[in-house]
Amino acid sequence: FGDRIGEFDDEVLRGYDHVYATSTAPTDHLRQVACVWSELSGIRLTVMTNQPALVMYTGNWISDKLAGKYGVRYGKHAAVALETQRFVNAISIPEYRDQVLLRPGDDFVHNVVFRLDTVK
């Protein structure tokens, strides 16, 4: 997504804030839903989950006035968030409604693994 982030010049959108469907329903097993890495550092993040959706958000509203470690200034697109979840607005969509209703006695299970390693 790094090469394409500049395509978002719109003041409303500004970058990625997208929901990706990775399956149609939660599963009872983990499966890989994302893998991102830095060509500069070689750090790779692999995300596995039992959830049917993944949100990717690219720090579209991070202020360039924010100073981090050693005074480094961050700004728009200086971060990425990968969030696993049920479908947005599932309660209003009949075929997904039961995925988000929790009734007495039900268990809610949300598993996610964030695996960090390096690539060459």
For each residue, the residues with C-beta under 8 A, 3 or more apart:
1: 4 5 16 36 56 58 80
2: 5
3: 6
4: 1 7
5: 1 2 8 15 16 58 77
6: 3 9
7: 4
8: 5 13 14 15 16 60
9: 6
10: 13 14
11: 14
12:
13: 8 10 17 60
14: 8 10 11 60 61 76
15: 5 8 57 58 59 60 76 77
16: 1 5 8 56 57 58 60 80
17: 13 55 56 57 58 60
18: 55 56
19: 53 54 55 87 88
20: 33 53 54 55 56
21: 24 52 53 87
22: 31 33 49 51 52 53 54
23: 26 27 31 52
24: 21 52
25: 52 96 99
26: 23 50 51 52 86 99 109 110
27: 23 31 50 52
28: 50
29: 50
30: 48 49 50 111 113
31: 22 23 27 48 49 50
32: 35 46 47 48
33: 20 22 47 48 49 51 54 84
34: 45 46 47 54 56 82
35: 32 44 45 46 47
36: 1 44 45 80 82
37: 42 43 44 45 119
38: 41 42 43 44
39: 42
40:
41: 38 118
42: 37 38 39 118 119 120
43: 37 38 116 117 118
44: 35 36 37 38 116 117 118 119
45: 34 35 36 37 82 114 115 116
46: 32 34 35 114 115 117
47: 32 33 34 35 54 82 84 112 113 114 115
48: 30 31 32 33 112 113 115
49: 22 30 31 33 54 84 110 111 112 113
50: 26 27 28 29 30 31 109 110 111 112
51: 22 26 33 54 84 85 86 110 111 112
52: 21 22 23 24 25 26 27 86 87 99
53: 19 20 21 22 84 85 86 87 88
54: 19 20 22 33 34 47 49 51 82 83 84 85
55: 17 18 19 20 81 82 83 84 85
56: 1 16 17 18 20 34 80 81 82
57: 15 16 17 60 80 81 83
58: 1 5 15 16 17 77 79 80 81
59: 15 62 74 76 77 78 79 80 81
60: 8 13 14 15 16 17 57 76 77
61: 14 76
62: 59 66 74 75 76 77 78 79
63: 66 75
64: 73 74 75 76
65: 73
66: 62 63 73 74 75
67: 71 72 73 74
68: 71 72 73 74
69: 72
70:
71: 67 68
72: 67 68 69
73: 64 65 66 67 68
74: 59 62 64 66 67 68 78 79
75: 62 63 64 66 78
76: 14 15 59 60 61 62 64
77: 5 15 58 59 60 62
78: 59 62 74 75
79: 58 59 62 74
80: 1 16 36 56 57 58 59
81: 55 56 57 58 59
82: 34 36 45 47 54 55 56 114
83: 54 55 57
84: 33 47 49 51 53 54 55 110 112
85: 51 53 54 55 88
86: 26 51 52 53 90 96 99 100
87: 19 21 52 53 90 93 96 99 100
88: 19 53 85
89: 92 93
90: 86 87 93 96 97 99 100
91: 97 100 101
92: 89 97
93: 87 89 90 96 97
94: 97
95:
96: 25 86 87 90 93 99 100
97: 90 91 92 93 94 100 101
98: 101
99: 25 26 52 86 87 90 96
100: 86 87 90 91 96 97
101: 91 97 98
102: 106 108
103: 106
104:
105:
106: 102 103
107:
108: 102
109: 26 50
110: 26 49 50 51 84
111: 30 49 50 51
112: 47 48 49 50 51 84
113: 30 47 48 49
114: 45 46 47 82
115: 45 46 47 48
116: 43 44 45
117: 43 44 46
118: 41 42 43 44
119: 37 42 44
120: 42
